[in-house]
Amino acid sequence: MIIFEELDEIRDMEPAAVALGNFDGVHLGHQKLISKAVECAKQRELKSAVFTFSNHPRDLLPKAKKVKSILYKNEKAEIIESLGVDYLINIPFTKEIMNMDPVSFIEEILLNRLHMKAAFCGFNYRFGKEAAGNPRVLENIGIDRGFTVYEMPAYRIKGNVVSSSLIRTMIASGQVERCKTYMGRNYEIGGEVVVGNRLGRKLGFPTSNLVIDPDMVTPPNGVYVTYCDYNGVRYPSVTNVGNKPTIGRYGKNVETHIFDFDRELYGKKIIVEFLKKTRDEVRFDDVKELSEQIVRDCREAKEYHEMLAEQERQEQEFSAAARKEKAMPDDDENREDR
């Protein structure tokens, strides 16, 4: 996949089917839209492209509260690439772009630079000055300029319209167990392990610490059942998000204890997948009380992981049995006439 991060970088793009949107989180609705663009490109012998912005357009509005991201740009790019996309245009949303009238946006960017032959967007896609552009504008211009437009209706799961805003709300409120339903994967935080105060090791529960990025949406303080992905292996773990109020005043961070793991990870890259929140972070009267609670947290997390492992085992057995049954010959079809 070829990635363009500045508008002026775009050179010699081949005619493309282009998915348009912000795509933060690349949730299941986004994935469906992008997949349709990829499918169209293959059918029409075009390239597939995703056009998005590296910052949220609302961040440029006067007095607007900064929108926190769900994914880092490299994570976003990896997921989009996995969908079979040829080009990713992930450029800054600037005042110049914000003030372009919708027709100029289509002509100067989508047609002259991206050579768009088919546009794919959601029902609520907006572009151009004062967000005056919408799917109807795209369709009208497309009639004259020879490109088609596919407008995807609201994508619903369990009655809820899937959106990046919904997922941010779930993460920020600690409902991390719901994220996989809408994203197709667990919510996760990744980064390089930093040196902490080493109290966990002294208590018998060594942790791998990650610094919280203030530009990213993060779950509220508390204890979570997690997986820790390191070097291609996924380990059961338990994670505390918070400020460590029992032992002092610290900035918010992520501390993960990996079960049955004794390697030092300082300076290494890890990814922490959040499965379920078990309790809020609280201040204990002393370290002994904190240590006793950590034991209970670990026991609860291990039980949850054991439950997940059993569910996975049963699902694998069911799938294997179904495959075996499907492969068996039909007695009625193969019985010889007697």
C-alpha positions in Angstrom: 0.0 0.0 0.0 1.3 3.4 -1.0 0.8 6.1 1.7 0.6 9.9 1.0 0.8 12.2 4.1 0.8 15.5 2.3 -1.4 16.8 -0.5 1.6 17.8 -2.6 3.1 14.3 -2.3 0.3 12.9 -4.5 1.7 12.2 -7.9 0.7 9.9 -10.8 -2.1 8.1 -8.9 -3.9 5.6 -11.2 -7.7 5.9 -11.6 -9.2 4.8 -8.3 -12.3 3.8 -6.4 -12.0 6.0 -3.3 -13.5 5.5 0.2 -14.1 8.9 1.8 -14.3 9.5 5.6 -12.4 10.1 8.8 -12.1 6.3 9.6 -10.9 6.8 13.2 -11.1 3.3 14.8 -11.7 1.7 11.5 -14.8 0.0 13.0 -16.9 -2.6 11.2 -18.9 0.0 9.4 -15.7 1.6 8.0 -14.4 -1.8 7.1 -17.6 -2.6 5.1 -17.4 0.7 3.2 -13.7 0.2 2.4 -14.2 -3.4 1.4 -16.9 -2.3 -1.1 -14.4 0.2 -2.6 -11.8 -2.5 -2.9 -14.3 -4.9 -4.5 -15.4 -2.2 -7.0 -11.8 -1.5 -7.9 -11.2 -5.1 -8.7 -14.3 -5.4 -10.8 -13.6 -2.2 -12.8 -9.8 -2.7 -13.0 -9.1 0.4 -10.9 -6.9 1.0 -7.9 -8.5 1.2 -4.5 -7.9 4.2 -2.2 -8.9 5.6 1.2 -9.0 9.4 1.5 -8.9 10.6 5.1 -7.3 13.2 7.4 -4.6 12.8 10.0 -6.3 15.1 12.4 -10.0 15.4 13.2 -11.7 18.2 11.2 -13.6 19.4 14.3 -10.3 20.4 15.9 -10.1 23.4 13.6 -13.4 24.8 14.6 -13.3 27.8 16.9 -13.4 26.9 20.6 -13.9 23.2 19.8 -12.8 20.6 22.2 -10.0 18.5 20.7 -11.3 15.1 19.5 -9.2 12.3 21.0 -8.1 9.6 18.6 -8.9 5.9 18.9 -5.9 4.7 16.8 -2.4 6.0 16.1 -1.8 6.7 12.4 0.4 3.6 12.0 -2.3 1.4 13.5 -4.9 3.0 11.3 -2.7 2.4 8.2 -2.1 -1.3 9.2 -5.8 -2.1 9.4 -6.6 -0.3 6.2 -3.8 -2.1 4.4 -5.1 -5.5 5.7 -8.3 -4.7 3.8 -6.5 -4.8 0.5 -6.2 -1.0 -0.2 -3.7 0.2 -2.8 -3.5 3.9 -1.7 -3.9 5.6 1.6 -4.2 9.4 1.5 -3.9 10.5 5.1 -3.3 14.2 5.0 -3.7 17.1 7.5 -7.0 18.8 7.5 -6.0 22.5 7.0 -7.9 25.8 7.0 -7.4 25.9 3.2 -9.2 22.6 2.8 -11.8 23.6 5.4 -12.6 26.7 3.4 -12.8 25.1 -0.1 -16.3 25.1 -1.6 -17.6 21.5 -2.2 -17.2 21.7 -6.0 -13.5 22.8 -5.7 -12.8 20.1 -3.2 -14.1 17.5 -5.6 -12.4 19.0 -8.7 -9.0 19.9 -7.2 -8.5 17.0 -4.8 -10.7 14.0 -5.6 -10.5 14.3 -9.4 -7.3 16.2 -10.3 -5.1 14.5 -7.7 -6.8 11.2 -6.9 -8.3 10.5 -10.4 -11.4 9.2 -8.6 -13.8 7.1 -10.8 -16.0 5.9 -8.0 -16.7 7.4 -4.6 -17.7 5.5 -1.5 -19.0 7.3 1.5 -21.3 7.1 4.5 -24.8 8.6 4.7 -23.5 11.4 7.0 -20.3 12.3 5.0 -19.7 16.0 4.8 -17.0 18.1 3.1 -16.2 21.6 1.9 -16.8 25.0 3.5 -19.3 24.9 6.3 -19.8 21.2 5.6 -22.0 22.1 2.6 -20.9 19.0 0.6 -22.7 15.7 1.0 -23.5 12.6 -1.0 -26.1 14.4 -3.1 -23.5 17.0 -4.1 -21.1 14.1 -5.1 -23.8 12.4 -7.1 -24.7 15.6 -9.0 -21.1 16.3 -9.9 -20.5 12.7 -10.7 -23.2 12.8 -13.4 -21.2 15.5 -15.2 -17.7 14.3 -14.5 -18.3 10.6 -15.0 -17.8 9.1 -11.6 -20.2 6.9 -9.7 -21.2 7.3 -6.0 -22.1 4.6 -3.5 -23.7 6.0 -0.3 -23.7 3.5 2.6 -26.7 3.8 4.9 -26.3 3.7 8.7 -24.5 0.5 9.7 -26.2 -0.9 12.8 -25.3 -3.6 15.3 -27.7 -4.6 18.0 -29.8 -1.6 17.0 -27.0 0.9 17.5 -25.6 3.0 14.7 -21.8 2.1 14.6 -19.7 5.3 14.8 -16.4 6.5 16.1 -18.2 8.7 18.6 -20.0 5.6 20.0 -16.7 3.8 20.4 -15.0 6.7 22.1 -17.9 6.9 24.6 -17.5 3.2 25.3 -13.8 3.4 25.9 -14.0 6.6 28.0 -16.8 5.1 30.2 -14.9 1.8 30.7 -17.2 -0.3 28.6 -14.2 -1.9 26.9 -15.9 -5.4 26.6 -18.4 -3.8 24.1 -15.7 -2.5 21.7 -15.0 -5.8 19.9 -18.7 -6.1 18.9 -18.4 -2.8 17.0 -14.7 -2.7 16.0 -14.2 -6.4 15.2 -11.2 -6.5 17.6 -10.5 -5.6 21.2 -9.7 -2.0 22.2 -5.9 -1.7 22.8 -3.1 0.6 23.9 0.4 0.1 22.6 3.8 1.6 23.2 7.2 1.2 24.6 7.6 -0.1 28.2 9.0 2.5 30.6 10.6 2.2 34.0 8.1 2.6 36.8 8.6 2.8 40.6 9.1 -1.0 40.8 6.7 -1.3 43.7 4.8 -4.1 41.8 8.0 -6.2 41.7 8.6 -5.7 45.4 5.0 -6.9 46.1 5.5 -9.9 43.9 3.6 -8.6 40.9 6.0 -7.1 38.4 4.4 -4.8 35.9 5.1 -3.4 32.4 4.3 0.3 32.3 3.0 2.4 29.4 2.6 6.2 29.4 -0.8 7.6 28.6 -0.9 9.8 25.5 -3.2 12.8 26.2 -4.2 12.9 22.5 -5.7 9.4 22.6 -9.0 8.3 24.2 -8.3 6.1 27.2 -10.4 4.1 29.6 -11.2 5.5 33.1 -9.0 4.6 36.1 -9.6 1.1 37.2 -8.5 -2.6 37.0 -9.0 -4.5 33.7 -8.7 -8.1 32.5 -6.4 -7.8 29.5 -4.1 -9.6 27.1 -0.5 -8.4 26.6 0.9 -8.9 23.1 4.6 -9.1 23.0 6.8 -10.3 20.2 3.9 -12.0 18.4 2.7 -13.9 21.4 -0.5 -13.1 23.4 -0.3 -13.5 27.2 -3.1 -13.4 29.7 -2.7 -10.4 32.0 -4.3 -7.9 34.4 -4.0 -4.1 34.0 -4.4 -1.1 36.2 -5.1 2.2 34.6 -4.6 5.2 36.9 -2.6 7.3 39.2 -1.5 4.9 42.0 -3.2 6.9 44.8 -2.1 4.6 47.6 1.6 5.2 47.1 1.8 8.9 46.0 0.9 11.4 43.3 1.6 10.1 39.8 0.5 10.9 36.2 -2.1 8.5 34.7 -0.4 5.4 33.2 -1.1 1.8 32.3 0.5 -1.0 34.4 0.2 -4.6 33.2 1.0 -7.7 35.1 1.5 -10.7 32.8 0.7 -14.0 34.3 3.4 -16.7 34.4 5.9 -14.4 32.7 9.4 -13.5 34.1 11.1 -11.5 31.3 12.2 -7.9 31.7 10.4 -5.7 29.0 11.8 -2.2 29.6 12.3 -0.5 26.3 10.3 -3.2 24.4 7.1 -2.7 22.4 3.9 -4.2 23.8 0.2 -4.0 23.0 -2.4 -4.3 25.8 -5.8 -5.5 24.8 -8.7 -4.6 27.1 -11.3 -7.3 27.7 -13.3 -6.2 30.8 -13.3 -3.7 33.6 -13.5 -5.4 37.0 -13.4 -2.4 39.4 -12.5 1.3 39.9 -9.2 2.4 41.1 -9.3 3.2 44.8 -6.9 4.5 47.5 -6.1 2.0 50.2 -5.0 2.7 53.7 -1.6 1.1 53.3 0.5 -1.0 50.9 -0.5 -4.2 52.7 -4.1 -3.7 51.9 -3.2 -2.8 48.3 -1.2 -6.0 48.0 -4.1 -8.1 49.3 -6.4 -6.5 46.7 -3.9 -7.2 43.9 -4.1 -10.9 44.9 -7.9 -10.8 44.5 -7.6 -8.8 41.2 -5.2 -11.4 39.8 -7.5 -14.3 40.9 -10.5 -12.7 39.3 -8.6 -12.0 36.0 -7.2 -15.5 35.9 -10.7 -17.0 36.3 -12.0 -14.8 33.5 -9.1 -15.9 31.2 -9.9 -19.5 32.1 -13.5 -19.0 31.1 -12.4 -17.5 27.8 -10.1 -20.4 27.1 -12.9 -22.9 27.8 -15.2 -21.0 25.5 -12.6 -21.0 22.8 -12.0 -24.7 23.2 -15.7 -25.5 22.9 -16.0 -23.3 19.8 -13.1 -25.1 18.2 -14.6 -28.5 19.0 -18.0 -27.3 17.5 -16.3 -26.0 14.4 -14.3 -29.2 13.9 -17.5 -31.3 14.4 -19.4 -29.2 11.9 -16.6 -29.5 9.3 -16.5 -33.3 9.8 -20.2 -33.6 9.4 -20.1 -31.4 6.2 -17.4 -33.6 4.8 -19.3 -36.9 5.4 -21.1 -38.3 2.3 -24.9 -38.2 2.3 -26.2 -41.7 2.8 -29.2 -41.2 0.6 -27.1 -40.0 -2.3 -24.5 -42.8 -2.0 -26.8 -45.7 -1.1 -26.9 -48.2 -4.0 -30.2 -49.4 -5.3 -31.0 -52.8 -4.0 
